[in-house]
Amino acid sequence: MKSNFRIVAVFSLLLGLWVGAIYGQYTTQTTQGYLAEAPNGNDLYVKVIRPNSNLYPGQTFPCVIHVPDSLSPGGNRSALIASEGYVEIYYNPEGRGVTYPSQGTENYHGTNHQDDVKAIVDYAHQLDQVIDNNVIIAAYGDGIADASGCLARYPQLEVKCLIDVEGSSGSYTTLADPWILDSNPANDRTTGYYAMYGHYSTTMDTSATNRTWWSTREALSFIGSIHCRYLRLQAQWDGRQPPNQTYPGFYYPPRWYPGKHAIDLSNAACQGTSPWVRINLSDLGNPVGQLYDSLSSPIFYSGRMDTARVKAAIREIAAMEPLSPVAPFAWIVDRDAGAFLWWDDDSTMTIDHWEVYRALWNTPNPLVLIASPTDTFYNDTGLENGQTYWYRVKAVNSQGLISDYSIICYARPHPPDIFLPMVMMEVARLDNGNTLVTDGGFIGPGWSGGVFELTPAGNCVWFVQRTIRWAHNGDMLPGHHVIISDTKNDRVVIMDSLENIVWNTDDISFSDGSHLNYPNDANMIDGSNNRLITDRDNHRVFEVDSIGNVVWQFGITGVPGNDNTHIRGPHNGDRLSNGNTIFSDSENNRILEVNQAGQIIWQYTSGLSWPRDADRLDNGNTLIVDTNHNRIIEVNSSGTIVWQYSQGVQIPYDADRLLNGNTLISTRTKILEVTTAGNTVWQYPPAGLTSPSDVTISLVGSDVYLAWKMVVNATRYYVYSDDEPITSTTGLTPVGNTTVTHIILPGVVPNNPKWFFVVTAWNNQ
């Protein structure tokens, strides 16, 4: 922060009586000045109204950050609820304010104003009087774009709830376009709002330039990605929508229904990452997490919204218990005298650390806390080979709230065995007849996954693996170089045949100032030295040259959506010979082909579930990997399925049509080459092992001990179980694996008189 041009302390004693309740009264003080600094360095004018710290030493209070409406400043507002024991923060967004303006220029609720909200949240957490897990944002009208954009772009911020006071869902309501639908021309407010914003809505001005300008200023694009509670306050009538049908003196437009913009935002939040969503306060009885439409509306407050309801909302939210983090989902692999454990970070809040618990199986010893890592993995060493260990993990957030245990993971350390690929990702048939396989490996530090060249017999003749984490694709380049999407390192690299990195996105700066966020595909563009990168968690596919100039992009960086300019979680972009780009818009369950102007010229949206690959074939058809449906389909240009394959396919990732007409498919655990008739003519790992024999089962309570005879050349055994006879392991999840000829499966059998097991042998040939 550059300066504090003034700090003013004002003390006031406020007494009042509200109907139905008497709230505690505090003498307040006001502090104002340039108290916060935006991420871009501009000083923000801030006013803080709070209980007098001299009169209430050591006391802490909930905090309310007020995000102003429209193009208004906030620093000139008076206290709303501070005298009841709240810290209230008002501020002027950049470029606003008359007497004491914040630095910068008017940003019209864009990313700069969203960053201002972040600066105020960070400032709030620095105040000694603020309860860290009780910081609330109250956004008014168009300010919801500032607040939701901030919370979506900075999910690590500690905010208890976003209270949305009749906020605008997008440009259509920001500019009061619903009033145009009214048959009374006097209600057309277009000219006035255009004078304010300098833009028409995307409905009135459909140009790419206007859509791009609004893409970072519409709350509906962000609200599904916030991670805190979301409370929408909505009366029957506000200034951005026509009133309901019974309101006297107005013509009700036929293409709009009461509260539509509130319902649109609430539904998007319910279907997104917010853990708690409701319209209006508990007194109206609207349920949490409810989806609505024109035929099933929530209860709205009659008339107009007033400050009494805003204060009631703040009280209700402040009284709620903070949300605990969700239990992580954990995985484990056994090692020589050790075990490697990793887990997801899928909580709705910032995690301070994790707690790792361990116990010896089949002993009375309880789970013991052995580590509190801040990373999402833990390497447990010094264990006894042949002993079974059990692990569970908890998440602890920055307020000390603890999640439930993860599900149990177990490991049986063992001496080193032959390397086995763990997760098959991209696969390609090389000109020499070998197959290039990208192995995701496991998510963790060090060498994990890589790119391998396999002979038809399944032997590895070349690989690169150094420092790669959770790779998704590797494409062979001239000179036995390979370009790799190094996904968990958030980078793309080119390696030579000796594993030297010869190009790295970490060594360049993108011209748009962005950074990669879970890149899952990277290809060299034919006839060019540019790279096409699919940047999944930035929700974009883009072309960049070797020094970082972004020369083409589809999707708005960091902004998910499902319209003609936004995508969500894309996979595997390919540049076609006609200059267009085809890719899987995975989380929107569609395949898109877009041209250089950013227009969608072809799409397939029929019955897909998380598709992750789409290739345009020489015959004009499109080969699609429909991952969650465990199938590969070929569709023609009109969208008719002309071929499909699903036998033995489990969580497929990639599929290529080979020159011989066969299709090469990667699944989670194997690679298949199948003919058009569906016959498997090649697979990796190859078939050939005999089945384990003389399997014996011992049952103690709900614990199972299995043993079997050794299979020659087997390097690992996988065990499956079910409550029905197992005729095929296709689609089943292994309940355990081991390198020795026995295993203990604790707690596998529930209270069921019948349970079935199968053991399969595996090796790297």
C-alpha positions in Angstrom: 0.0 0.0 0.0 1.4 3.3 -1.1 0.0 5.8 1.5 -2.7 6.5 4.0 -3.7 10.0 3.2 -6.0 10.2 6.2 -7.4 8.0 8.9 -10.5 9.3 10.7 -11.9 7.8 13.8 -15.6 8.6 14.5 -17.4 7.3 17.6 -21.2 7.0 17.7 -23.7 5.5 20.1 -26.7 4.0 18.3 -29.7 2.8 20.1 -32.7 1.1 18.5 -35.5 -1.3 18.9 -36.5 -3.8 16.1 -39.9 -5.4 16.1 -39.7 -9.0 17.5 -36.1 -8.8 18.7 -33.6 -6.5 20.6 -30.1 -6.7 19.2 -27.0 -6.0 21.1 -25.7 -2.4 20.9 -22.1 -1.4 20.4 -20.5 2.0 20.3 -18.8 2.1 16.9 -15.8 3.7 15.4 -15.1 4.6 11.8 -11.7 4.3 10.1 -11.3 5.4 6.5 -8.6 6.1 4.0 -6.5 4.3 1.4 -6.4 1.1 3.5 -6.1 -1.6 0.8 -4.2 -2.1 -2.3 -5.5 -3.8 -5.5 -3.4 -6.6 -7.0 -2.4 -4.2 -9.8 -1.0 -1.7 -7.3 -3.8 0.8 -7.2 -4.9 2.2 -3.8 -8.5 1.6 -2.8 -10.4 4.0 -0.6 -11.9 1.9 2.2 -14.3 2.7 5.1 -14.4 0.4 8.1 -17.3 0.8 10.7 -16.9 -1.5 13.7 -17.3 -1.8 17.4 -14.8 0.5 19.2 -11.7 -1.6 19.9 -10.9 0.5 23.0 -14.3 -0.3 24.5 -14.4 -4.0 23.6 -10.7 -5.1 23.8 -10.1 -8.7 22.6 -13.6 -9.2 21.2 -14.0 -10.4 17.7 -17.0 -10.1 15.4 -18.4 -11.2 12.0 -17.4 -9.1 9.1 -19.6 -7.9 6.2 -18.0 -6.6 3.0 -20.4 -4.5 1.0 -19.9 -4.6 -2.8 -21.6 -1.6 -4.4 -24.3 -1.6 -7.1 -24.1 -0.4 -10.7 -21.3 2.2 -11.1 -21.7 3.6 -7.6 -18.9 4.1 -5.1 -19.3 2.4 -1.7 -17.1 4.5 0.5 -19.8 7.1 1.1 -22.4 4.7 2.6 -23.4 4.7 6.2 -23.4 1.9 8.7 -26.0 -0.8 8.3 -25.5 -3.3 11.1 -22.1 -2.4 12.8 -23.8 -1.4 16.1 -25.1 -4.9 16.5 -21.6 -6.3 16.7 -20.3 -6.5 13.1 -17.3 -5.2 11.3 -18.6 -3.5 8.1 -16.3 -2.7 5.2 -17.3 -0.3 2.4 -15.0 0.6 -0.4 -14.8 2.4 -3.7 -13.9 0.2 -6.7 -11.1 1.4 -8.9 -12.0 4.6 -10.8 -14.9 5.4 -8.5 -15.4 8.0 -5.8 -15.6 11.8 -5.9 -14.0 13.3 -2.8 -11.7 10.3 -2.2 -11.6 8.3 -5.4 -9.8 4.9 -5.6 -7.0 4.9 -8.0 -7.3 3.4 -11.5 -10.1 3.7 -14.1 -13.6 2.5 -14.2 -13.6 -1.2 -15.1 -17.4 -1.9 -15.3 -17.3 -5.0 -13.1 -14.5 -6.6 -15.0 -11.5 -8.5 -13.7 -9.9 -5.4 -12.1 -13.0 -4.8 -10.0 -13.1 -8.5 -9.2 -9.5 -8.2 -8.0 -10.6 -5.2 -5.8 -13.0 -7.6 -4.0 -10.1 -9.9 -3.4 -8.0 -7.1 -1.9 -10.8 -6.2 0.5 -11.3 -9.8 1.6 -7.5 -10.1 2.2 -7.7 -6.8 4.1 -10.6 -8.0 6.2 -8.7 -11.1 7.3 -5.8 -8.9 8.6 -8.1 -7.1 11.0 -7.8 -8.3 14.6 -11.4 -7.8 15.3 -12.6 -10.0 12.5 -13.6 -13.7 13.0 -11.7 -15.3 10.1 -14.4 -18.0 9.5 -17.2 -15.5 9.6 -16.4 -13.1 6.7 -19.5 -12.4 4.5 -19.8 -10.6 1.2 -23.0 -8.7 0.5 -23.2 -7.7 -3.2 -25.8 -5.4 -4.4 -27.3 -5.4 -8.0 -24.6 -5.4 -10.6 -21.9 -5.8 -7.9 -22.7 -9.5 -8.0 -20.4 -9.7 -11.1 -17.6 -8.3 -9.0 -18.2 -10.6 -6.1 -18.9 -13.9 -8.0 -16.0 -13.2 -10.4 -13.7 -12.8 -7.5 -14.8 -15.9 -5.7 -14.7 -18.0 -8.8 -11.2 -16.8 -9.8 -9.8 -17.0 -6.3 -11.4 -20.1 -4.8 -8.8 -20.1 -1.9 -10.4 -16.9 -0.4 -12.0 -17.6 3.0 -15.6 -16.3 2.6 -18.5 -17.8 4.6 -21.3 -16.7 2.3 -22.1 -14.6 -0.7 -25.3 -12.7 -0.1 -26.6 -11.6 -3.5 -29.1 -8.7 -3.1 -31.1 -8.8 -6.4 -28.0 -9.0 -8.6 -28.0 -9.1 -12.3 -27.4 -12.5 -14.0 -25.8 -11.1 -17.2 -25.8 -8.2 -19.7 -29.5 -8.8 -20.4 -30.5 -7.8 -16.9 -27.6 -5.5 -16.1 -28.9 -3.2 -18.9 -32.6 -3.8 -17.9 -33.4 -5.4 -21.3 -36.4 -7.3 -19.9 -38.2 -3.9 -19.8 -38.0 -3.7 -23.6 -40.3 -6.7 -23.7 -43.0 -4.6 -21.9 -45.6 -3.3 -24.3 -45.3 0.1 -22.8 -42.5 1.9 -24.7 -42.0 4.3 -21.8 -40.4 1.4 -19.9 -37.5 1.0 -22.5 -34.4 2.0 -20.6 -31.8 1.0 -23.2 -30.5 4.5 -24.0 -29.8 5.3 -20.3 -27.9 2.1 -19.6 -25.9 2.4 -22.9 -24.9 5.8 -21.7 -23.6 4.2 -18.5 -21.8 1.2 -19.8 -21.0 2.1 -23.4 -22.2 -1.3 -24.5 -25.5 -2.9 -25.4 -26.3 -6.3 -24.1 -25.2 -9.4 -26.0 -28.8 -9.9 -27.0 -28.9 -6.5 -28.8 -25.3 -6.5 -30.0 -24.2 -10.1 -30.9 -20.8 -9.1 -32.2 -17.8 -11.1 -31.1 -16.2 -7.9 -29.7 -19.3 -7.2 -27.5 -19.5 -10.9 -26.3 -15.9 -10.8 -25.4 -16.3 -7.6 -23.4 -19.2 -9.0 -21.4 -17.7 -12.5 -21.0 -15.8 -11.4 -17.8 -18.7 -9.2 -16.5 -21.6 -11.6 -16.2 -22.3 -13.2 -12.9 -23.9 -16.2 -14.6 -20.5 -17.2 -16.0 -19.0 -17.3 -12.5 -21.6 -18.3 -10.0 -21.3 -22.0 -10.7 -17.6 -21.9 -9.7 -17.9 -20.3 -6.3 -17.0 -22.4 -3.3 -18.9 -20.7 -0.4 -22.5 -20.5 0.6 -24.8 -18.5 -1.8 -27.9 -16.7 -0.5 -30.0 -14.9 -3.1 -32.3 -12.1 -1.8 -35.2 -11.4 -4.2 -38.4 -9.4 -3.9 -41.2 -9.6 -6.5 -40.0 -6.5 -8.2 -36.6 -4.9 -8.6 -35.4 -2.3 -11.1 -33.8 -4.7 -13.6 -36.9 -6.9 -14.3 -40.6 -6.2 -15.0 -42.9 -6.7 -12.0 -45.1 -9.7 -11.6 -48.4 -10.0 -13.3 -50.5 -8.6 -10.5 -48.4 -5.4 -10.1 -50.7 -2.5 -11.0 -49.8 -0.1 -13.8 -47.5 -2.3 -15.8 -47.8 -4.6 -18.8 -46.3 -8.0 -18.1 -44.0 -9.1 -20.9 -44.9 -12.6 -22.2 -41.3 -13.8 -22.6 -40.2 -13.1 -19.1 -41.4 -14.5 -15.8 -41.0 -13.1 -12.2 -37.6 -13.6 -10.7 -36.1 -15.3 -13.7 -32.7 -13.7 -13.3 -32.7 -14.9 -9.6 -33.7 -18.4 -10.6 -31.0 -18.5 -13.3 -28.3 -17.6 -10.8 -29.6 -19.9 -8.1 -29.9 -22.9 -10.4 -26.3 -22.3 -11.7 -25.0 -22.2 -8.2 -26.9 -25.3 -7.2 -25.4 -27.2 -10.1 -21.9 -25.8 -9.5 -19.4 -26.0 -6.6 -21.3 -24.0 -3.9 -22.1 -26.3 -0.9 -25.2 -24.4 0.1 -27.6 -22.4 -2.0 -31.0 -20.8 -1.2 -33.3 -18.1 -2.4 -34.4 -15.7 0.5 -34.3 -16.3 4.2 -35.5 -19.3 6.2 -38.7 -17.4 7.1 -40.1 -18.1 3.7 -39.4 -21.8 3.7 -37.6 -22.1 0.4 -35.4 -25.3 0.6 -31.7 -25.4 0.3 -30.3 -26.6 -3.0 -33.7 -26.4 -4.9 -33.8 -26.0 -8.7 -36.6 -23.9 -10.1 -38.2 -22.9 -13.4 -41.2 -20.9 -14.6 -43.6 -23.5 -13.4 -42.1 -24.0 -10.0 -40.9 -20.7 -8.6 -39.6 -20.0 -5.1 -41.4 -17.7 -2.7 -40.3 -14.1 -3.2 -40.8 -11.2 -0.8 -43.7 -9.1 -1.7 -43.1 -5.6 -3.1 -39.5 -4.3 -3.0 -36.4 -5.3 -1.1 -35.6 -3.3 1.9 -32.6 -3.0 4.3 -34.4 -4.8 7.1 -34.2 -8.0 5.0 -30.6 -7.5 4.2 -29.8 -7.1 7.9 -31.8 -10.2 8.7 -29.8 -12.1 6.1 -26.5 -11.0 7.6 -27.7 -12.1 11.0 -28.9 -15.5 9.8 -25.7 -16.2 7.9 -23.4 -15.0 10.7 -25.2 -17.4 13.1 -24.5 -20.4 10.9 -21.8 -22.8 11.8 -18.8 -22.7 9.5 -18.6 -25.5 6.9 -16.1 -28.3 7.5 -14.0 -29.5 4.6 -15.1 -32.6 2.7 -13.3 -35.8 3.3 -10.5 -36.4 0.7 -10.5 -39.4 -1.6 -7.2 -41.2 -1.2 -5.1 -43.7 -3.2 -2.1 -45.7 -2.3 0.7 -47.8 -3.9 3.0 -50.2 -2.1 6.8 -49.9 -2.4 9.9 -51.6 -1.1 9.7 -51.1 2.7 7.3 -48.2 2.1 4.0 -46.9 0.8 3.1 -43.9 -1.2 -0.2 -42.2 -0.4 -1.9 -39.4 -2.3 -5.3 -37.8 -2.3 -7.5 -35.2 -4.0 -7.9 -31.6 -3.0 -11.6 -31.3 -3.8 -12.6 -29.3 -0.8 -14.8 -26.2 -1.0 -12.4 -24.2 1.0 -8.6 -23.6 1.5 -7.0 -26.5 3.3 -4.2 -25.7 5.8 -2.9 -29.2 6.0 -3.9 -32.9 6.0 -3.6 -35.5 8.7 -2.4 -39.0 7.8 -3.3 -41.8 10.1 -1.8 -45.4 10.0 -2.4 -48.7 11.8 -1.2 -52.2 11.5 -3.9 -54.5 10.2 -5.2 -57.3 12.4 -3.8 -55.8 15.6 -5.6 -54.0 18.4 -3.6 -50.9 17.8 -5.8 -47.9 16.8 -5.1 -45.5 13.9 -2.3 -43.2 14.9 -1.5 -39.7 13.4 1.8 -40.1 11.7 2.1 -36.9 9.5 0.5 -33.5 8.8 1.7 -32.7 5.3 0.7 -29.5 3.5 1.0 -31.3 0.1 -1.5 -33.8 -1.2 0.8 -36.8 -0.9 2.8 -38.6 1.7 5.7 -41.1 1.3 5.7 -43.5 4.3 9.1 -45.2 4.7 10.8 -47.7 7.0 8.0 -50.2 6.9 8.2 -54.0 7.1 7.8 -55.9 3.8 5.0 -58.4 3.9 3.1 -56.5 6.6 -0.3 -54.9 5.8 -0.8 -51.3 6.8 -3.9 -49.2 6.8 -4.2 -45.5 6.2 -6.9 -42.8 6.4 -6.6 -39.1 5.7 -8.4 -36.0 7.1 -8.5 -32.4 5.7 -8.0 -29.5 8.1 -8.9 -26.0 6.9 -7.3 -22.7 7.9 -9.9 -22.3 10.7 -9.0 -25.7 12.2 -12.2 -27.4 11.1 -11.6 -31.1 10.3 -13.2 -33.3 7.7 -14.3 -36.9 8.2 -11.9 -39.7 7.5 -11.2 -40.7 3.9 -12.1 -44.2 3.0 -9.5 -46.8 4.1 -6.5 -47.4 1.9 -4.1 -50.3 2.5 -0.6 -51.3 1.4 1.6 -54.3 1.7 5.2 -53.2 1.1 7.3 -55.6 -1.0 10.6 -55.8 -2.8 10.9 -54.1 -6.1 9.1 -55.7 -9.0 9.1 -55.1 -12.8 7.7 -51.7 -13.8 4.0 -51.8 -14.9 2.3 -48.8 -16.5 -0.5 -47.6 -14.2 -2.8 -45.4 -16.2 -3.0 -45.6 -20.0 -3.6 -42.1 -21.5 -2.9 -41.1 -25.1 -1.8 -43.9 -27.5 -0.5 -43.7 -31.1 0.8 -46.1 -33.7 4.2 -45.0 -35.0 5.5 -45.4 -38.6 7.9 -48.2 -37.5 4.9 -50.3 -36.2 5.6 -49.6 -32.6 3.1 -48.0 -30.2 3.7 -44.8 -28.3 1.9 -44.8 -24.9 1.5 -42.0 -22.5 1.4 -43.4 -19.0 -0.3 -41.2 -16.4 1.4 -43.0 -13.5 0.3 -41.9 -10.1 0.0 -38.3 -8.9 3.0 -37.6 -6.7 6.5 -36.2 -6.6 9.5 -37.4 -8.6 9.3 -39.7 -11.6 5.7 -40.6 -12.1 4.4 -41.7 -15.5 6.0 -40.8 -18.8 6.0 -41.7 -22.5 6.9 -45.2 -23.7 7.6 -46.8 -27.0 6.5 -50.4 -27.1 7.1 -53.1 -29.7 4.3 -55.3 -31.0 5.5 -57.9 -28.5 5.0 -55.5 -25.7 8.7 -54.7 -25.0 9.7 -51.2 -24.1 12.5 -50.0 -26.4 12.5 -46.3 -25.4 11.0 -44.1 -22.8 11.2 -40.6 -21.2 10.1 -40.1 -17.7 12.3 -37.6 -16.0 10.3 -35.1 -13.7 7.0 -35.9 -15.5 3.9 -35.9 -13.3 0.5 -37.3 -14.5 1.2 -36.8 -18.2 -1.8 -37.0 -20.5 -0.3 -37.0 -24.0 3.1 -37.4 -25.7 3.5 -36.8 -29.5 6.6 -38.0 -31.3 8.5 -35.3 -33.1 11.4 -35.6 -35.6 14.7 -36.7 -34.1 13.0 -38.9 -31.5 11.9 -35.8 -29.6 8.5 -35.8 -27.9 6.2 -33.0 -26.8 4.4 -33.8 -23.5 1.6 -32.3 -21.6 3.1 -32.5 -18.2 -0.2 -32.0 -16.5 0.4 -31.9 -12.8 3.4 -29.7 -13.3 1.2 -27.3 -15.2 3.6 -27.1 -18.1 4.3 -28.4 -21.6 7.8 -29.7 -22.4 9.7 -31.0 -25.4 12.3 -33.7 -24.5 15.0 -35.2 -26.6 15.7 -39.0 -26.7 18.0 -38.7 -23.6 15.3 -37.0 -21.5 16.8 -33.5 -21.7 14.2 -30.8 -21.7 14.8 -28.6 -24.8 11.6 -26.4 -24.6 9.5 -25.6 -21.6 6.5 -23.3 -21.1 7.9 -22.5 -17.6 10.8 -20.7 -19.4 8.6 -18.4 -21.5 5.8 -15.8 -20.7 2.5 -16.0 -22.6 1.7 -12.8 -24.3 -1.7 -12.6 -22.5 -0.2 -12.9 -19.1 -1.8 -16.3 -18.4 -0.3 -19.5 -17.0 -1.2 -23.1 -17.8 -3.7 -24.8 -15.4 -3.9 -28.6 -16.0 -2.8 -28.8 -19.6 -3.9 -32.2 -21.0 -2.9 -32.1 -24.6 -0.2 -30.4 -26.7 0.5 -30.9 -30.4 2.8 -29.3 -32.9 0.7 -27.7 -35.7 1.6 -29.1 -39.2 3.4 -26.7 -41.4 4.1 -24.4 -38.4 6.4 -24.2 -35.4 3.4 -23.3 -33.2 1.9 -25.5 -30.6 -1.8 -26.2 -29.9 -2.4 -26.6 -26.2 -5.6 -27.8 -24.5 -5.6 -26.0 -21.1 -8.3 -27.9 -19.2 -8.8 -25.9 -16.0 -8.4 -22.6 -17.8 -11.3 -23.8 -20.0 -9.6 -22.9 -23.3 -7.8 -24.3 -26.4 -5.1 -22.0 -27.7 -2.3 -21.7 -30.2 1.0 -20.3 -29.1 4.4 -19.8 -30.8 7.7 -20.9 -29.5 8.3 -17.7 -27.6 4.9 -17.4 -26.0 2.8 -15.3 -28.3 -0.8 -16.4 -28.1 -2.0 -16.2 -31.7 -5.4 -17.9 -31.4 -7.7 -19.1 -28.7 -11.2 -20.4 -28.1 -12.7 -20.1 -24.6 -12.2 -17.3 -22.1 -9.2 -18.0 -19.9 -10.3 -19.1 -16.4 -14.0 -18.6 -17.2 -16.1 -21.8 -17.6 -19.4 -21.8 -19.5 -21.5 -23.6 -22.1 -22.4 -21.0 -24.7 -20.9 -20.1 -28.1 -17.8 -18.5 -26.5 -17.2 -20.5 -23.3 -16.2 -24.1 -22.7 -15.7 -26.2 -19.6 -12.9 -28.7 -19.0 -11.8 -29.3 -22.6 -9.7 -32.2 -23.8 -7.5 -33.1 -26.8 -7.6 -30.3 -29.3 -6.5 -31.1 -32.9 -5.9 -28.6 -35.7 -7.6 -29.9 -38.9 -6.3 -29.6 -42.4 -8.9 -26.9 -43.2 -7.5 -24.7 -40.4 -10.4 -25.4 -38.0 -9.8 -26.9 -34.5 -11.8 -29.8 -33.1 -11.8 -30.7 -29.4 -13.9 -32.3 -26.7 -15.8 -29.8 -24.5 -15.8 -32.5 -21.9 -17.8 -31.1 -19.0 -20.4 -29.7 -21.4 -20.7 -33.2 -23.0 -20.2 -31.9 -26.6 -17.7 -32.0 -29.4 -16.9 -28.7 -31.1 -15.3 -27.7 -34.4 -14.5 -24.0 -34.5 -12.9 -21.9 -37.1 -10.2 -19.3 -36.9 -12.8 -16.6 -36.3 -14.0 -18.4 -33.1 -17.3 -19.5 -34.7 -18.7 -23.0 -33.9 -19.3 -24.6 -37.4 -20.0 -28.1 -36.2 -20.9 -29.8 -33.0 -22.1 -33.2 -31.7 -24.1 -33.2 -28.4 -26.2 -36.3 -28.5 -25.9 -38.5 -25.5 -22.3 -38.0 -24.5 -20.9 -38.2 -21.0 -17.5 -36.6 -20.4 -16.1 -37.2 -23.9 -12.3 -36.8 -24.0 -11.2 -37.3 -27.6 -12.5 -36.5 -31.0 -10.6 -37.1 -34.3 -11.8 -36.1 -37.8 -11.3 -39.1 -40.1 -10.4 -39.1 -43.7 -13.9 -40.0 -44.7 -15.3 -36.9 -43.0 -16.7 -38.7 -40.0 -15.6 -38.1 -36.4 -14.3 -40.7 -34.0 -15.3 -39.9 -30.4 -14.2 -41.3 -27.1 -17.4 -41.3 -24.9 -15.5 -41.9 -21.6 -18.2 -42.3 -19.0 -20.3 -44.4 -21.3 -17.2 -46.7 -21.9 -17.5 -46.7 -25.6 -16.0 -45.4 -28.9 -18.3 -44.1 -31.5 -18.0 -42.9 -35.1 -20.5 -40.3 -36.3 -21.0 -38.8 -39.7 -21.5 -35.1 -40.3 -25.2 -35.2 -39.6 -24.6 -36.8 -36.2 -25.6 -40.4 -37.0 -23.6 -43.1 -35.3 -22.2 -45.4 -38.0 -19.8 -47.5 -35.8 -19.2 -48.1 -32.2 -17.2 -50.3 -29.9 -17.6 -51.0 -26.2 -16.6 -54.5 -25.4 -13.9 -54.6 -22.6 -13.6 -50.8 -22.6 -13.3 -49.2 -19.2 -12.7 -45.4 -18.8 -11.3 -44.9 -22.3 -9.2 -41.8 -23.0 -8.0 -41.9 -26.6 -8.8 -43.6 -29.9 -7.1 -43.4 -33.3 -8.2 -44.9 -36.6 -5.2 -46.7 -38.1 -4.2 -46.9 -41.8 -5.3 -50.5 -41.9 -8.8 -49.5 -40.8 -8.5 -50.8 -37.3 -9.0 -48.6 -34.2 -6.4 -48.2 -31.5 -8.0 -47.5 -28.1 -6.5 -46.7 -24.7 -8.4 -47.6 -21.6 -7.5 -47.1 -17.9 -5.5 -50.4 -17.7 -4.9 -51.6 -21.2 -4.6 -50.8 -24.9 -6.7 -52.5 -27.6 -6.5 -52.6 -31.4 -9.8 -53.7 -32.8 -11.2 -54.3 -36.3 -14.3 -52.8 -37.7 -16.0 -56.1 -36.8 -15.0 -55.6 -33.1 -12.3 -58.3 -33.0 -9.2 -57.6 -30.9 -6.1 -58.2 -33.0 -3.5 -56.7 -30.5 -3.5 -55.6 -26.9 -1.1 -54.4 -24.3 -0.3 -55.9 -21.9 -0.4 -59.0 -24.1 -2.4 -62.1 -23.2 -0.6 -65.3 -22.3 -0.5 -65.9 -18.6 -2.2 -68.9 -17.0 -4.8 -68.3 -14.4 -4.0 -68.6 -10.7 -5.0 -72.0 -9.4 -5.8 -73.7 -6.1 -7.3 -70.5 -4.6 -8.1 -70.9 -1.0 -10.3 -68.7 1.1 -10.3 -68.2 4.9 -13.0 -66.0 6.5 -12.7 -64.4 9.9 -15.6 -62.1 10.6 -15.8 -59.8 7.6 -12.1 -60.2 6.7 -10.9 -62.5 3.9 -7.6 -64.2 3.5 -6.8 -65.5 0.0 -3.9 -67.7 -1.2 -3.1 -69.3 -4.5 -0.3 -71.1 -6.4 2.3 -69.0 -8.2 1.9 -68.3 -11.9 5.1 -68.5 -13.9 6.2 -65.0 -15.2 3.5 -63.2 -13.2 4.7 -60.0 -11.5 1.5 -58.9 -9.8 -1.9 -60.3 -9.0 -5.2 -58.5 -8.9 -8.2 -59.5 -6.8 -11.8 -58.6 -7.7 -15.0 -59.3 -5.6 -18.7 -59.1 -6.1 -21.9 -60.4 -4.5 -22.8 -62.3 -7.7 -20.7 -64.9 -9.6 -18.0 -63.2 -11.5 -17.9 -64.2 -15.2 -15.7 -61.3 -16.4 -13.6 -58.7 -14.7 -14.7 -56.1 -17.3 -16.0 -53.1 -15.5 -15.0 -54.4 -12.0 -12.7 -52.5 -9.7 -9.9 -54.5 -8.1 -10.2 -54.7 -4.3 -6.5 -55.4 -3.9 -3.3 -56.2 -5.6 -0.1 -57.9 -4.5 3.2 -59.2 -5.8 3.1 -62.3 -3.5 0.7 -65.2 -3.7 -1.6 -64.2 -0.8 -3.5 -61.2 0.4 -5.7 -60.1 3.3 -8.8 -58.1 2.5 -10.2 -56.6 5.7 -13.8 -55.6 5.8 -14.6 -56.7 2.2 -17.5 -59.0 3.0 -20.6 -57.3 4.4 -23.5 -59.0 6.1 -24.2 -61.1 3.0 -24.4 -64.9 2.9 -22.7 -65.0 -0.5 -19.6 -63.3 -1.8 -17.4 -64.2 -4.8 -13.7 -63.5 -5.6 -11.5 -63.9 -8.6 -7.7 -63.6 -8.8 -5.9 -62.6 -12.1 -2.2 -62.7 -12.9 -0.3 -59.8 -14.6 3.1 -59.1 -16.0 4.8 -56.4 -18.1 4.9 -58.6 -21.2 
